[in-house]
């Protein structure tokens, strides 16, 4: 399951990388501050030099996926006028989790489901328990956002052959996140506010991922689906 926890998983090597990159550009960076002061850490992570360094290497850099995706997601969201760091944390975690095929197709490690189509997920809701339905709805929202955000060209190509367009992904994504936001598990996981934001601003989150994909992804790539 995707949680907003990228920043909580940064490694010692991540902090050393941040300090090294920013120090080369004339900033006075203290590892002690990075490790002990969350506000200082967050301000340093917003430095444009860091984002440019990470995006220029297109993943070929010795940092964790959590740092890599958080910084790039945060930068892309800010360009869409979205300043919430927790949302960047969530999108970064989504990209990290969905970078493995198994996580992309499974709502949760403890559920047996493996989905390749949104229609399959919607059908599974009819027989799911309340807890399972919550996990599946969240996965539908995540899946719709990931596909429409990171595989824009693929959706446009399929749309020309009669497949759903972006409005379908936006509607199913918004609806899924809105429903999930009101579930008690969302509150327990401290994700209610993030789901509300994604329900209201799904399009802007998608556009942020569209931009990110063109920076670090093959824009003509196809998702790992059974078509």
Secondary structure, DSSP 8 states (H G I E B T S, - for coil): ---S-SGGG--HHHHHHHHHHHHHTT----HHHHHH-HHHHHHHHT-HHHHHHHHHHTT-SSS-HHHHHHHHHHHHHHHTT---HHHHHHHHHHHHHHTSHHHHH-S-TT-----SSHHHHHHHGGG--HHHHHHHHHHHHHHHHHHHHH-HHHHHHHHTTT---HHHHHHHHHHHHHHHHTSHHHHHTT-HHHHHHHHHSHHHHHHHHHHHHHHHS-TT---S---
